[in-house]
Amino acid sequence: MPKPRHEPVRTCIACREEALKAALVRVVRAPDGSAVIDRTGHAPGRGAYLHRQTACLEAARKRRQLERNLGAGVPPQLWSDLASV
């Protein structure tokens, strides 16, 4: 019988619930100090995870969670891109 595969678990910065890494979207601080969506999940740099649900995105935006966790400014375009991911 094969050994079960390890599934990484991460925490959403908005609701603080744990979920599988594949169920969350990762945002990283790029080397130039801006925040970008990490579509591969493996980009270097400081990262933060969010659920794709509107409630989590709005809570993180309202409380400025990404700015605090990444230490970077988050442009308005990033929020609209996150809503469409």
C-alpha positions in Angstrom: 0.0 0.0 0.0 1.5 3.4 -1.0 2.3 6.0 1.6 -0.2 8.9 1.6 1.1 12.0 0.0 1.8 15.0 2.2 -0.4 18.0 1.5 0.9 21.3 2.7 -1.4 23.4 4.9 -1.3 27.2 5.1 -3.3 29.8 7.1 -5.5 32.5 5.4 -4.4 36.0 6.7 -8.0 37.3 6.7 -10.0 34.6 8.5 -7.1 32.7 10.1 -8.4 29.3 9.0 -6.1 26.6 7.9 -6.6 25.2 4.4 -4.6 23.2 1.8 -2.1 25.3 0.0 -3.9 24.6 -3.3 -7.1 26.1 -2.0 -5.4 29.5 -1.3 -3.9 32.1 -3.4 -0.4 33.4 -2.5 0.7 37.0 -2.7 4.5 37.8 -2.5 6.6 40.8 -2.0 8.7 41.2 -5.1 12.3 42.3 -4.9 11.3 45.8 -5.9 9.0 46.1 -2.9 5.7 45.7 -4.7 3.1 43.0 -4.0 2.3 40.5 -6.8 0.2 37.4 -7.2 2.3 34.2 -7.1 0.5 32.0 -9.6 3.1 29.2 -9.3 3.2 29.1 -5.5 7.0 28.9 -5.6 8.2 32.5 -6.1 10.9 33.7 -3.8 10.1 36.3 -1.3 7.9 37.0 1.7 4.4 35.5 1.0 0.9 35.6 2.4 -2.0 33.4 1.7 -5.7 34.3 1.2 -8.8 32.3 0.4 -10.3 33.1 -3.0 -13.7 33.9 -1.4 -15.0 37.4 -1.6 -15.4 37.6 2.2 -11.8 36.9 2.9 -10.6 39.3 0.2 -12.8 42.1 1.5 -11.7 41.5 5.1 -8.0 41.5 4.2 -8.5 44.7 2.2 -10.4 46.5 4.9 -7.9 45.6 7.6 -4.9 46.1 5.4 -3.7 42.6 6.1 -1.5 42.3 3.0 0.3 45.5 3.6 1.1 44.5 7.2 2.1 40.9 6.4 4.2 41.7 3.4 5.6 45.1 4.4 4.7 46.4 0.9 2.2 48.6 -0.7 -0.7 46.9 -2.4 -2.0 48.6 -5.6 -5.7 48.7 -6.3 -5.2 46.7 -9.4 -3.9 43.7 -7.3 -7.3 43.6 -5.5 -9.2 43.3 -8.7 -6.8 40.7 -10.0 -7.3 38.7 -6.8 -11.0 38.8 -7.2 -10.7 37.3 -10.7 -8.3 34.5 -9.7 
